[in-house]
């Protein structure tokens, strides 16, 4: 019934309910995160961390439920059954829209360990969400332009240090590390500017994937290779809120990380070339998969 409401009623209503859900979940996150700072006892901090994750999972569940009752979006999801809840994963995915994030959260929430993203440092100032991400141990990264790096060479490697510190923490708790391997959302303009060899994808940035695998060590054994397709074309967050996305298709496959794909990406040229070939092959397979998924007969909304 709620999905049948006119758009001018449905969008403000779902936004209001999402805001209420956010406030009700974020406030206890703040309190517990402050308590964790004030009580430097490892056992207490670990227990509080587990409670923080449970609160976040509740938050995502309610958000997913709201999208379910306010829209008629059909979900075709393959490959998520039987995933181990207590195994660490590196999740790699193509990136087209901000809708990718709530879509991934809806599909993986409580199926795999809670997902963390590497976020731009500026996002910590987003009201409510920024401090919540901080409380949940999302790593914040300072991105430096080429001009900044040329002016201040000492900044080189700072992101790698931050990534390594985050991964050191992640080694000791169940975690799924999310990586949009293209580094930015796909657009045809970006695709053409890159001269991408793929039809539906930008070039993958292999270095970030290699560094996380190296930093996590034996604590991470598998990659979840995720492919998202919107059969009707590009979508926006407002399309999702307004119920204009008729269908979302998601394919997941679990891949073992070969021993040969662990090494020093920065300093070992042979390994770097081998790892880039592996990621490029993965991306070629994903490109073909996107074409196959997009060509399937659409399910009526």
Secondary structure, DSSP 8 states (H G I E B T S, - for coil): -GGGS-HHHHHHHHHHHHHHHHHHHHHHHHHHHHHHHH---HHHHHHHHHHHHHHHHHHHHHHHHHHHHH---EEEEES-TT--TTS-EEEEE----THHHHHHHHHHTTTSS-EEE-EEGGGGGSTTHHHHHHHTT--EE----HHHHHH-GGGTTHHHHHHHHHHHHHTTS--EEEEETTSS---HHHHHHHT-SSSS-----HHHHHHHHHHHGGG--EEEEEEEE-TT----HHHHHTT---EEEEEEEEEE--GGG-S-TTT-HHHHHHHHHHHHHHHHHHHHHHHHHHHS-----
